[in-house]
Amino acid sequence: MQTEPLTGQMLNYSEVQFMLAEAALKDWIDGADSVYYNNGVLAYMQMWLPTSFTAALLTSGGINGAVF
């Protein structure tokens, strides 16, 4: 039995959000590219850095309006 949680993932949520950000930037889809990008950054941080720092970002709304 495989116990690694990321085994077999083709694309994770953060990668999809980065692709959507690029598509929005090129006006291929509706939506704000910055929202997709920030969602991707936050999801990536939550996946690899599940710490109090990412929890603080979520609860304080600190990612909104941030430039990464």
RAUR-V278604 format. One record per backbone hydrogen bond with DSSP energy under -0.5 kcal/mol. NH is the residue of the N-H (numbers start at 1). CO is the residue of the C=O. Records with the same first field share a line. If there is no record, write none. Layout:
NH: CO ; CO
This chain:
7: 4
9: 6
16: 12
17: 13
18: 14
19: 15
20: 16
21: 17
22: 18
23: 19
24: 20
25: 21
26: 22
27: 24
28: 23
29: 23
33: 31
35: 32
36: 32
37: 33
38: 34
39: 35
40: 36
41: 37
42: 38
43: 39
44: 40
45: 41
46: 42
47: 43
48: 44
49: 45
51: 49
55: 51
56: 52
57: 53
58: 54
59: 55
60: 56
61: 57
62: 57
63: 57
64: 61
66: 63
68: 66
